[in-house]
Amino acid sequence: MFMKYALYYYDACPFCQRVLAALPKVTVDVEKRNVMQNRSFSEQQYKATGRTTVPCLLIEENGKETWMYESADIIRYLQSR
């Protein structure tokens, strides 16, 4: 099973900071995609979900994409991996 993770965030978002602070404690690699530094990340998220809300975790599993919102849910999910 192939899993890939990407976190859509921006620095001034306190909920994003909560997730970013938890990343060093998780055992999976999470690519960080700052939507303010690279607008194409924001456009990709909007195209896939119809939303630009951050933090947002993109979970790719065997070619299937799942998008997860809510900082507490993202942290809980990543800690369980």
C-alpha positions as CSV (number, residue, x, y, z in Angstrom):
1,M,0.0,0.0,0.0
2,F,1.5,3.3,-1.1
3,M,0.7,6.4,1.0
4,K,1.7,10.0,0.4
5,Y,0.8,13.0,2.5
6,A,0.9,16.8,1.8
7,L,-0.2,19.5,4.2
8,Y,-1.7,22.7,2.6
9,Y,-1.0,25.6,5.0
10,Y,0.2,29.1,5.5
11,D,2.4,30.6,8.2
12,A,0.0,33.1,9.8
13,C,-2.8,30.5,10.4
14,P,-2.8,29.4,14.1
15,F,-4.5,26.1,13.2
16,C,-1.8,25.4,10.6
17,Q,0.8,26.2,13.3
18,R,-0.8,23.6,15.6
19,V,-0.4,20.9,12.8
20,L,3.1,22.0,11.9
21,A,4.1,21.8,15.6
22,A,2.9,18.2,15.6
23,L,4.7,17.0,12.5
24,P,8.1,16.3,14.1
25,K,6.3,13.8,16.4
26,V,4.7,11.7,13.6
27,T,6.4,8.8,11.9
28,V,5.3,9.5,8.4
29,D,6.8,12.0,5.9
30,V,4.5,15.0,5.2
31,E,5.2,17.3,2.3
32,K,4.5,20.9,3.3
33,R,2.7,23.1,0.7
34,N,2.5,26.7,1.6
35,V,-0.4,28.2,-0.3
36,M,0.7,31.8,0.1
37,Q,4.2,31.1,-1.3
38,N,2.9,29.0,-4.2
39,R,-0.5,29.9,-5.5
40,S,-0.6,26.7,-7.6
41,F,-1.0,24.7,-4.4
42,S,-4.1,26.8,-3.5
43,E,-5.5,26.4,-7.0
44,Q,-4.9,22.6,-6.9
45,Q,-6.7,22.3,-3.6
46,Y,-9.6,24.5,-4.8
47,K,-9.9,22.5,-8.0
48,A,-10.1,19.2,-6.1
49,T,-12.3,20.3,-3.2
50,G,-14.0,23.6,-4.0
51,R,-12.4,25.0,-0.9
52,T,-9.2,26.9,0.0
53,T,-9.5,26.4,3.8
54,V,-6.3,25.5,5.6
55,P,-4.9,23.4,7.2
56,C,-5.8,20.7,4.8
57,L,-4.1,17.3,4.5
58,L,-4.0,15.5,1.1
59,I,-3.8,11.8,1.6
60,E,-2.9,9.8,-1.6
61,E,-3.4,6.1,-1.3
62,N,-2.8,3.9,-4.3
63,G,-3.8,6.7,-6.7
64,K,-6.9,7.7,-4.7
65,E,-7.0,11.2,-3.1
66,T,-8.7,12.1,0.2
67,W,-8.7,15.6,1.6
68,M,-8.9,16.1,5.3
69,Y,-9.7,19.4,7.1
70,E,-9.7,20.4,10.8
71,S,-6.3,20.6,12.6
72,A,-7.3,18.2,15.5
73,D,-8.5,15.6,13.0
74,I,-5.3,16.0,10.9
75,I,-3.1,15.6,14.0
76,R,-5.0,12.6,15.3
77,Y,-4.9,10.9,11.8
78,L,-1.1,11.4,11.4
79,Q,-0.4,10.2,14.9
80,S,-2.2,7.0,14.2
81,R,-0.1,6.2,11.1
